[in-house]
Each structure stands twice: as C-alpha cells, then as structure tokens.
C-alpha cells in the first residue's frame, strides 16, 4: 500500500511530465489522411473537406480555399513565394481560368508542421468570371475542376480536384 505522501509525489511527477510533453509539442496530431506529395523531406497535404470554401462566381472572381498543410521534416526552413503557388479553374469545358495565390510567402520552420486556415491559404481567379459561363451557381463551382500547383526545389507539386476526388502528383 502506498502512503499519502508517496502518492502525492508520484501524482505531481506525472503532472510535470504531462505538462513538459505538451510544451515541447509532444503528442502533436498530424493528420496524414489527405492526398499528399513529398519533395526532399517536405510533405504537402491538400484536400477538399466540408469547410473548403468555394465562393464567388459571375460576374466576380471565384475563390478556392482547400485544406492545406505542410509537414517540414527537413533540417531547413521552407519558404515558398506567392508567385510559386498558382492554380487553374475550369468549368463545364469553358476556357481555363488562371488562379493566383491570395496571401504572401508560405513559411514553415525546420521540423515543423503547419496547417493553414482559410484565412491564410486560398486562390482566386485572376479575372472576373464572365457571365457567359452557363451555370454560375455554387454547385457548378463545386463541380468545376481545380488544379493547385506549388513549385518547390525545382519540382512542381500538383493537386487536382475534379469535383469529386482530389488527386496529387509531382512533376
């Protein structure tokens, strides 16, 4: 049987270890159940989830804000300039619309995982969507195709959403 004093010491020790683990990032959840590609120790993850934002439409610009994360397993910081993040939106066989990244440089420290929110990661068509597009309702935007391209270390990571499924590749 443990006396009260020993019990309190053991409980305090367990609490200290738990707090230390939380402060050092031990137990950080990294959700890898998304389409992903890796380039030189840096994993890019992208997906269309229930909170993915498809907004805009004729006569405005269309925005695409998917789930996006970077898991940097390398020893160096990752920095991806805005110009290296591009996309294409295509609707019902109409001419593809170029998409541009809405935010600044993406940065992730060495050995860090960063999930970007809708307010920090998104693309928008470069031009307003013409009213000549037959259907400009939300279901059409969701069923259009979206291609996200990220240039990193001489390679291009591509995430393609066809309205139903997200696929990925490295070129």
C-alpha positions in Angstrom: 0.0 0.0 0.0 1.3 3.5 -0.9 1.2 6.1 1.8 -0.4 9.5 1.1 2.9 11.3 0.8 4.3 8.9 -1.9 1.0 9.1 -3.8 1.2 12.9 -3.9 4.8 12.8 -5.1 4.0 10.4 -7.9 1.0 12.4 -8.9 2.9 15.6 -9.0 5.7 13.9 -11.1 3.2 12.6 -13.6 1.6 16.1 -13.9 5.0 17.7 -14.5 5.9 15.1 -17.3 2.5 15.7 -18.9 2.9 19.5 -18.9 6.5 19.2 -20.2 5.3 17.0 -23.1 2.6 19.5 -24.0 5.0 22.4 -24.0 7.6 20.6 -26.2 5.0 19.7 -28.8 5.0 16.0 -27.8 1.7 14.5 -29.0 1.1 17.0 -31.7 -1.5 15.5 -34.1 -0.6 15.4 -37.7 -3.4 14.2 -39.9 -1.9 12.4 -42.9 -5.3 11.1 -44.2 -5.2 13.5 -47.2 -3.7 13.5 -50.6 0.0 14.2 -50.2 3.3 14.6 -52.0 6.8 14.8 -50.7 9.7 16.8 -52.1 13.1 16.5 -50.3 11.7 15.9 -46.8 8.8 18.4 -47.2 5.3 16.9 -47.3 2.5 18.9 -48.9 -1.1 17.9 -48.0 -4.2 19.2 -49.7 -7.9 18.1 -49.6 -11.4 19.2 -50.1 -13.3 19.0 -46.8 -16.7 20.2 -45.6 -15.1 23.5 -44.6 -13.5 24.1 -48.0 -14.5 27.5 -49.4 -15.8 27.7 -52.9 -17.0 31.3 -53.3 -17.7 33.9 -55.9 -18.9 33.5 -59.5 -20.1 35.6 -62.4 -19.6 38.5 -62.5 -17.0 38.2 -59.7 -13.8 36.2 -59.1 -14.0 32.6 -57.9 -12.1 31.7 -54.7 -10.8 28.3 -53.8 -9.7 27.7 -50.2 -8.9 24.0 -49.6 -7.5 22.2 -46.6 -3.7 22.7 -46.9 -0.8 21.8 -44.7 3.0 21.4 -44.9 4.9 19.0 -42.8 8.6 20.0 -43.0 10.7 17.0 -41.9 13.9 18.6 -43.2 16.6 20.4 -41.3 16.0 23.7 -43.2 13.2 26.3 -43.2 10.7 26.2 -46.0 9.8 29.4 -47.8 7.5 29.4 -50.8 6.9 32.8 -52.5 3.5 33.8 -53.7 4.4 33.5 -57.4 5.2 29.8 -56.9 1.7 29.0 -55.8 -0.8 29.0 -58.8 -3.9 27.3 -59.9 -6.4 26.8 -62.7 -10.2 26.7 -62.5 -12.2 25.1 -65.4 -16.0 25.0 -65.5 -18.1 22.9 -67.9 -15.5 22.8 -70.6 -15.1 26.6 -70.7 -11.6 28.1 -71.2 -9.5 27.6 -68.1 -9.2 30.5 -65.7 -5.8 31.2 -64.1 -5.8 31.4 -60.3 -3.4 33.4 -58.2 -2.4 32.9 -54.5 -4.1 35.5 -52.3 -1.5 35.6 -49.5 2.2 36.3 -49.0 5.1 33.8 -48.7 4.3 30.5 -47.1 6.9 29.8 -44.3 7.3 26.7 -42.2 10.3 26.2 -39.8 12.6 23.2 -39.9 11.0 20.0 -38.3 7.6 21.8 -38.1 4.1 21.0 -39.2 1.8 23.9 -40.3 -1.9 23.6 -41.2 -3.0 26.7 -43.0 -6.5 28.1 -42.4 -8.9 29.5 -45.0 -7.8 33.0 -44.0 -4.1 32.2 -44.7 -4.3 29.9 -47.7 -6.5 30.4 -50.8 -6.5 31.1 -54.5 -8.7 33.4 -56.6 -9.3 33.6 -60.4 -7.1 36.3 -61.9 -10.0 37.8 -63.8 -13.7 38.1 -63.1 -15.8 35.2 -64.3 -17.7 36.1 -67.4 -21.4 35.9 -67.3 -21.1 33.8 -70.5 -20.4 30.8 -68.3 -23.7 28.9 -68.5 -24.0 28.0 -64.8 -22.7 30.2 -62.1 -24.3 28.7 -59.0 -22.5 27.2 -56.1 -23.0 23.5 -57.2 -21.2 24.4 -60.5 -18.3 25.9 -58.7 -18.0 22.8 -56.5 -18.2 20.6 -59.6 -15.8 22.6 -61.6 -12.2 21.4 -61.7 -9.4 23.0 -59.6 -5.7 22.5 -60.1 -3.3 23.7 -57.4 0.4 23.9 -58.4 3.3 24.5 -55.9 6.8 25.0 -57.1 9.4 23.8 -54.7 13.1 22.9 -55.1 12.8 22.6 -58.9 9.7 20.3 -58.8 6.0 21.1 -59.1 3.5 19.5 -56.7 0.1 19.3 -58.3 -3.2 18.7 -56.5 -6.2 18.2 -58.9 -9.8 18.3 -57.8 -12.3 17.1 -60.3 -15.5 17.9 -58.4 -15.5 14.6 -56.6 -11.9 13.4 -55.9 -8.6 15.0 -55.0 -5.5 13.5 -56.7 -1.9 14.5 -56.4 1.4 14.2 -58.3 4.9 15.6 -58.5 6.3 16.8 -61.9 
